Amino acid sequence: MFRRFVKPAPSLNNDQLQTLSQANQLMENNQAAAAAPILVGLAADLESSRPRRAANIHARAAHAYADA
């Protein structure tokens, strides 16, 4: 009946958001080879604070490497 309160995960800081936006723009412009290392670095940065988000970004990086 009552849900347990779960503390929300911290959001990305401005640098991380900018990096993610840059990688997204590269992917949209069919430059997956340039976006993949950016995504890997961002995922490594997020592993301790946001492990689920880091896993998703690692998966996106794997897709980018496959597309390159």
N, C-alpha and C positions, 0 to 999 in steps of 0.2 A: 504494500500500500504506500509506504513512504520510501522515497528514493534516498540512497545514501549520497551525501554531498561529495562530489568529486572536484577537486581543485583543477581548474582549467590549465592546460599547458601554456607556458609563456609564448607569446606571439613572436614572430621574427622581428629582429631589429631592422633599422633602416638600411644598413649595409647589406644584410642578408636579403632583404626584399629587392634591393637594387640589383644584386647579383642574380637572383632568380628571374627578375624581369629581363635582364640582359640575355640570359640563357634562353628564355622563352622567345625573345625576339629573334635570336639566331636560329632557333628551331623553326620558327615561322618562315624565315627567309631561306630555308633549305641549307643551312650551314651547320648540320648536325656534328660534323667533326670538330668545329670550334666550340660548340655548346657542351659536348660531353665532358671535357676536363673541368669546365666551370661547374657543372652539376656534381661531379665527383668531389670537388673541393668544398662545395656547399654542404653536401651530405656528410662529409667528414667533420665539418664544423658543427653540424647539428646532432651528431650521434649521442652526445652525453645529455643534452637538454631536451631533445625531441626525437627519440629513437624511431617512432613510427613514421614521422615525417621524413627522417633521414633514409629510412628503408624505401619509401616511395620515391624519393629523389634518386637514390641509387638505381632503382628500377628504370627511371626515366633516362639516367645516364647510360644504362645498358642498352636501351632502345636507341639512344642517340648513336652509340658506338656501332650498333648493328646497321643503322641507316647510313652511316658514313662510308 
